[in-house]
Amino acid sequence: MMGLFGPLAKLCDLVAKLAPSNAVRIRCQRAKGVRVGAGVYLGYDVNIDAAYPELVEIGDCARIGIGVIVLAHNRPGDAALPGLGEERAPVHVGRHAAVQAGAILLPGVTVGEGAVVRPGAVVEEDVAPFTIVAGVPARAIGVVPRPAAHSIHARHREIAQ
C-alpha cells in the first residue's frame, strides 16, 4: 500500500506523534504507509521514517515506547563522505517485541519476536527472538524468561482466534 505524500503526510506524521489516542497514532502511521499489526501500542513522540515508511513493519502486539526512532534510511550529511551514499533497508519489529523509550532502530534491522530493546539502546544489528539488548551499540544482555515467552505465545494464539 502506498502511503500519503506531501503536506498531508507531514500532517499525519505530526498527529501520529502527538495524538492522545493510540488508535489515532496507529491510523496515522498506517496512512503514511507503515505496516502496523493488530494490538500494537505506539507511545507518544514515536518517529517512524517519514521518507520511506513503507519499509517499516511492526508485528502484532508489539510495544513501541515514547520517543523511539525507527529509521529505514540514512544518508551521510558530511561532504567529505560522498562515496557512502544513501542506505535504505527495511526495519521489522517482531510480534510481541518491546522497543523501550528513546531507543533507535537503524536501517536494515529486525527485532525478533518477543525481544526487548532497553531504553536508549541504538540497534545496529538484528536482535534474536526473546533476547534482551541494551547499550550503544546494542548488545545482548539476557533472554526473556521462559514463563514470559510462553505467555507471549498464549496471548498471540488468543488474538489469532
Backbone as numpy.savetxt, mean C-alpha at the origin, in Angstrom:
# Nx Ny Nz CAx CAy CAz Cx Cy Cz
-9.01 -1.24 -15.28 -9.85 -0.07 -15.28 -8.97 1.17 -15.28
-9.29 2.09 -16.11 -8.56 3.34 -16.16 -9.10 4.27 -15.07
-8.20 4.99 -14.45 -8.63 5.93 -13.42 -8.93 7.29 -13.99
-9.27 8.18 -13.13 -9.56 9.56 -13.51 -8.27 10.28 -13.87
-8.39 11.35 -14.67 -7.23 12.13 -15.05 -7.45 13.60 -14.75
-6.37 14.37 -14.71 -6.45 15.82 -14.60 -6.95 16.31 -13.26
-7.63 17.46 -13.29 -8.08 18.09 -12.05 -9.02 17.20 -11.22
-9.84 16.40 -11.88 -10.74 15.53 -11.14 -9.96 14.47 -10.36
-8.90 13.95 -10.96 -8.05 12.97 -10.27 -7.36 13.61 -9.07
-6.90 14.86 -9.24 -6.25 15.57 -8.13 -7.23 15.79 -6.98
-8.46 16.17 -7.31 -9.49 16.36 -6.29 -9.77 15.04 -5.56
-9.89 13.97 -6.33 -10.13 12.65 -5.73 -8.98 12.25 -4.81
-7.76 12.56 -5.22 -6.58 12.24 -4.41 -6.64 13.00 -3.08
-7.00 14.26 -3.13 -7.10 15.08 -1.92 -8.20 14.56 -1.00
-9.37 14.27 -1.56 -10.49 13.75 -0.76 -10.10 12.40 -0.15
-9.40 11.57 -0.92 -8.99 10.25 -0.42 -8.09 10.36 0.81
-7.32 11.41 0.90 -6.42 11.60 2.04 -7.14 12.11 3.28
-8.19 12.92 3.07 -8.78 13.65 4.19 -10.20 13.26 4.58
-10.86 12.46 3.78 -12.27 12.12 4.05 -12.42 11.45 5.40
-13.45 11.82 6.17 -13.67 11.20 7.47 -14.16 9.76 7.39
-14.60 9.36 6.22 -15.14 8.01 6.04 -14.17 7.13 5.28
-13.87 5.96 5.84 -13.02 4.98 5.15 -13.63 4.60 3.80
-14.94 4.45 3.75 -15.60 4.08 2.49 -15.36 5.12 1.41
-15.40 6.40 1.77 -15.15 7.46 0.80 -13.68 7.44 0.37
-12.77 7.24 1.32 -11.35 7.18 0.97 -11.10 6.06 -0.04
-11.72 4.92 0.20 -11.55 3.78 -0.72 -12.17 4.08 -2.08
-13.38 4.64 -2.10 -14.02 4.97 -3.39 -13.15 5.92 -4.20
-12.56 6.89 -3.54 -11.70 7.85 -4.25 -10.45 7.18 -4.80
-9.85 6.30 -4.02 -8.66 5.60 -4.52 -9.02 4.71 -5.71
-10.16 4.04 -5.63 -10.61 3.23 -6.77 -10.88 4.09 -7.99
-11.46 5.27 -7.79 -11.72 6.18 -8.91 -10.42 6.62 -9.57
-9.35 6.75 -8.78 -8.04 7.10 -9.33 -7.47 5.95 -10.16
-7.89 4.71 -9.86 -7.37 3.55 -10.57 -6.69 2.52 -9.69
-6.59 2.78 -8.39 -5.99 1.83 -7.45 -6.94 0.63 -7.31
-6.39 -0.57 -7.33 -7.21 -1.77 -7.12 -7.23 -2.06 -5.62
-8.42 -1.91 -5.02 -8.58 -2.06 -3.57 -9.57 -3.19 -3.32
-9.15 -4.18 -2.53 -9.99 -5.33 -2.22 -11.07 -5.01 -1.20
-11.81 -6.04 -0.83 -12.90 -5.92 0.14 -12.34 -5.84 1.56
-13.02 -5.10 2.41 -12.67 -5.05 3.83 -11.36 -4.34 4.13
-10.88 -3.50 3.23 -9.62 -2.77 3.42 -9.86 -1.55 4.30
-8.87 -1.20 5.12 -8.90 0.04 5.88 -7.77 0.92 5.38
-8.09 2.16 5.01 -7.09 3.16 4.63 -7.14 4.29 5.64
-6.02 4.54 6.30 -5.95 5.62 7.28 -5.96 6.98 6.59
-6.01 8.02 7.41 -5.94 9.39 6.89 -4.56 9.64 6.29
-4.52 10.56 5.33 -3.28 11.04 4.75 -2.42 9.93 4.13
-3.07 8.91 3.59 -2.35 7.87 2.85 -2.09 8.42 1.46
-0.84 8.36 1.03 -0.43 8.86 -0.28 -0.14 7.69 -1.20
-1.06 7.43 -2.13 -0.86 6.38 -3.11 -0.53 7.04 -4.44
0.51 6.56 -5.08 1.04 7.14 -6.32 -0.06 7.71 -7.21
-0.01 9.02 -7.44 -1.02 9.67 -8.26 -0.71 9.57 -9.75
0.56 9.33 -10.10 0.93 9.25 -11.51 0.60 7.88 -12.11
0.74 6.81 -11.33 0.50 5.46 -11.82 -0.33 4.66 -10.81
-1.52 5.14 -10.45 -2.31 4.43 -9.44 -2.72 3.03 -9.88
-2.82 2.81 -11.17 -3.22 1.48 -11.68 -2.17 0.41 -11.39
-0.97 0.80 -10.98 0.08 -0.16 -10.64 0.02 -0.59 -9.17
-0.93 -0.05 -8.42 -1.04 -0.36 -6.99 -2.25 -1.26 -6.75
-2.01 -2.35 -6.01 -3.09 -3.28 -5.65 -3.02 -3.56 -4.16
-4.17 -3.43 -3.50 -4.28 -3.69 -2.06 -5.26 -4.83 -1.88
-4.80 -5.92 -1.29 -5.61 -7.13 -1.13 -6.67 -7.01 -0.05
-7.60 -7.95 -0.07 -8.70 -8.00 0.89 -8.21 -7.89 2.33
-8.93 -7.13 3.11 -8.72 -7.00 4.56 -7.35 -6.45 4.96
-6.64 -5.82 4.04 -5.37 -5.18 4.38 -5.64 -3.92 5.19
-4.65 -3.50 5.95 -4.75 -2.31 6.78 -3.58 -1.39 6.42
-3.91 -0.17 6.02 -2.90 0.81 5.65 -3.03 1.97 6.63
-1.99 2.21 7.42 -2.03 3.20 8.49 -1.85 4.63 8.02
-2.05 5.53 8.96 -1.98 6.97 8.69 -0.60 7.36 8.14
-0.61 8.20 7.11 0.63 8.75 6.57 1.48 7.79 5.77
0.96 6.65 5.38 1.73 5.70 4.57 1.89 6.27 3.16
3.05 6.02 2.55 3.32 6.43 1.17 3.54 5.17 0.34
2.81 5.06 -0.77 2.96 3.93 -1.69 3.38 4.50 -3.04
4.60 4.20 -3.47 5.15 4.71 -4.72 5.25 3.60 -5.76
4.62 3.80 -6.91 4.75 2.85 -8.01 5.74 3.36 -9.05
6.23 4.57 -8.85 7.27 5.10 -9.74 8.19 6.01 -8.94
9.37 6.19 -9.49 10.35 7.02 -8.84 11.30 7.53 -9.92
11.54 8.80 -9.95 12.51 9.31 -10.92 13.48 10.22 -10.21
14.76 10.04 -10.51 15.77 10.88 -9.85 15.61 12.33 -10.27
15.78 13.23 -9.34 15.64 14.64 -9.64 16.98 15.32 -9.84
18.04 14.63 -9.54 19.37 15.22 -9.63 19.86 15.19 -11.08
20.25 16.33 -11.60 20.72 16.43 -12.99 21.98 15.59 -13.22
22.69 15.26 -12.16 23.90 14.46 -12.30 23.60 12.98 -12.50
22.32 12.60 -12.42 21.95 11.18 -12.53 21.06 10.91 -13.74
21.37 11.45 -14.92 20.46 11.30 -16.06 20.33 9.86 -16.55
21.32 9.05 -16.32 21.29 7.67 -16.81 20.37 6.75 -16.04
19.91 7.17 -14.87 19.07 6.30 -14.06 17.65 6.18 -14.61
17.14 7.25 -15.19 15.79 7.20 -15.74 14.73 6.98 -14.69
13.52 6.71 -15.17 12.38 6.51 -14.28 12.20 5.04 -13.96
11.99 4.75 -12.71 11.65 3.39 -12.28 10.14 3.34 -12.14
9.51 2.33 -12.75 8.06 2.17 -12.67 7.78 0.68 -12.50
7.10 0.31 -11.41 6.83 -1.10 -11.15 5.64 -1.24 -10.22
4.88 -2.33 -10.37 3.70 -2.55 -9.52 4.05 -2.72 -8.05
3.11 -2.31 -7.20 3.22 -2.50 -5.76 1.99 -3.29 -5.33
2.21 -4.38 -4.60 1.11 -5.23 -4.12 1.16 -5.32 -2.60
0.02 -5.11 -1.98 -0.12 -5.33 -0.54 -1.05 -6.52 -0.41
-0.57 -7.60 0.18 -1.34 -8.84 0.25 -2.51 -8.79 1.22
-3.34 -9.82 1.09 -4.50 -9.97 1.98 -4.05 -9.97 3.43
-4.79 -9.28 4.25 -4.57 -9.23 5.70 -3.22 -8.66 6.11
-2.52 -8.02 5.20 -1.25 -7.38 5.55 -1.55 -6.08 6.29
-0.60 -5.63 7.09 -0.73 -4.36 7.81 0.50 -3.52 7.51
0.27 -2.34 6.96 1.34 -1.38 6.72 1.08 -0.24 7.69
1.93 -0.12 8.70 1.65 0.79 9.80 2.13 2.21 9.52
1.73 3.13 10.39 1.89 4.58 10.21 3.26 4.99 9.69
3.22 5.84 8.66 4.44 6.45 8.15 5.37 5.56 7.36
4.99 4.34 7.10 5.85 3.46 6.31 5.84 3.91 4.85
6.89 3.55 4.12 7.01 3.88 2.70 7.25 2.59 1.93
6.40 2.35 0.91 6.58 1.21 0.02 7.11 1.74 -1.31
8.26 1.25 -1.75 8.88 1.72 -2.98 8.43 0.88 -4.17
8.66 1.38 -5.39 8.19 0.66 -6.59 8.70 -0.79 -6.64
7.80 -1.67 -7.07 8.17 -3.06 -7.30 8.07 -3.99 -6.11
7.65 -3.49 -4.95 7.60 -4.38 -3.78 6.26 -5.06 -3.63
6.32 -6.24 -3.04 5.12 -6.97 -2.65 5.20 -7.20 -1.15
4.16 -6.81 -0.45 4.04 -7.10 0.98 3.14 -8.33 1.04
3.68 -9.45 1.48 2.97 -10.72 1.44 1.77 -10.79 2.37
0.97 -11.80 2.14 -0.23 -12.04 2.94 0.10 -12.10 4.42
-0.67 -11.36 5.22 -0.51 -11.40 6.68 0.76 -10.77 7.21
1.57 -10.15 6.35 2.81 -9.52 6.79 2.52 -8.22 7.52
3.48 -7.76 8.31 3.35 -6.51 9.06 4.57 -5.65 8.76
4.31 -4.44 8.29 5.36 -3.44 8.08 5.23 -2.45 9.23
6.24 -2.39 10.08 6.19 -1.55 11.28 6.27 -0.06 10.93
5.86 0.80 11.85 5.83 2.24 11.58 7.18 2.79 11.12
7.13 3.63 10.09 8.32 4.32 9.61 9.26 3.50 8.76
8.95 2.24 8.53 9.85 1.39 7.73 9.85 1.85 6.28
10.98 1.67 5.61 11.10 1.94 4.18 11.34 0.60 3.50
10.33 0.15 2.75 10.37 -1.19 2.15 10.91 -1.09 0.73
12.10 -1.66 0.53 12.78 -1.66 -0.77 12.70 -3.02 -1.45
12.44 -4.07 -0.68 12.39 -5.44 -1.19 11.11 -6.11 -0.72
10.74 -7.19 -1.39 9.53 -7.91 -1.04 9.55 -8.36 0.42
8.37 -8.39 1.02 8.19 -8.87 2.39 7.48 -10.22 2.29
8.07 -11.24 2.84 7.49 -12.58 2.78 6.18 -12.63 3.57
5.27 -13.52 3.19 4.02 -13.67 3.95 4.30 -13.93 5.43
3.46 -13.36 6.29 3.49 -13.56 7.74 4.84 -13.19 8.37
5.50 -12.21 7.78 6.78 -11.72 8.29 6.59 -10.30 8.80
7.30 -9.94 9.86 7.27 -8.59 10.41 8.58 -7.92 10.01
8.48 -6.72 9.39 9.68 -5.98 9.01 9.67 -4.61 9.66
10.88 -4.07 9.87 11.02 -2.73 10.46 12.34 -2.15 10.00
12.45 -0.83 10.10 13.72 -0.17 9.86 13.85 0.48 8.51
15.03 1.12 8.34 15.36 1.80 7.10 16.74 1.34 6.68
16.84 0.52 5.66 15.76 -0.13 4.93 15.12 -1.23 5.79
13.90 -1.59 5.41 13.15 -2.60 6.19 13.85 -3.95 6.13
13.92 -4.59 7.29 14.50 -5.93 7.42 13.58 -6.76 8.30
13.59 -8.08 8.08 12.76 -8.97 8.89 13.21 -8.93 10.34
12.23 -8.78 11.24 12.53 -8.78 12.67 11.74 -9.86 13.41
10.85 -10.54 12.70 10.07 -11.58 13.35 9.04 -12.16 12.40
8.22 -13.03 12.97 7.14 -13.63 12.20 5.83 -13.42 12.94
4.74 -13.38 12.19 3.42 -13.27 12.80 3.16 -14.58 13.54
2.82 -14.53 14.83 2.61 -15.76 15.60 1.57 -16.67 14.96
1.75 -17.96 15.08 0.86 -18.95 14.47 -0.62 -18.74 14.76
-1.03 -18.51 16.02 -2.47 -18.30 16.27 -3.02 -17.12 15.48
-2.23 -16.04 15.36 -2.69 -14.88 14.60 -2.81 -15.24 13.12
-1.86 -15.99 12.60 -1.91 -16.40 11.20 -3.14 -17.26 10.93
-3.46 -18.16 11.85 -4.65 -19.00 11.68 -5.93 -18.16 11.70
-5.99 -17.15 12.58 -7.19 -16.31 12.63 -7.32 -15.47 11.37
-6.20 -15.09 10.76 -6.24 -14.36 9.49 -6.90 -15.22 8.43
-6.50 -16.49 8.34 -7.10 -17.39 7.35 -8.58 -17.61 7.63
-8.95 -17.72 8.89 -10.36 -17.93 9.25 -11.20 -16.72 8.85
-10.69 -15.51 9.11 -11.41 -14.29 8.73 -11.57 -14.21 7.21
-10.54 -14.59 6.49 -10.64 -14.54 5.03 -11.70 -15.50 4.51
-11.78 -16.69 5.09 -12.80 -17.65 4.68 -14.20 -17.09 4.95
-14.39 -16.40 6.08 -15.70 -15.80 6.41 -16.07 -14.73 5.39
-15.13 -13.90 4.99 -15.39 -12.84 4.02 -15.73 -13.43 2.66
-15.04 -14.50 2.29 -15.24 -15.11 0.96 -16.61 -15.77 0.85
-17.21 -16.13 1.96 -18.50 -16.84 1.90 -19.66 -15.91 1.72
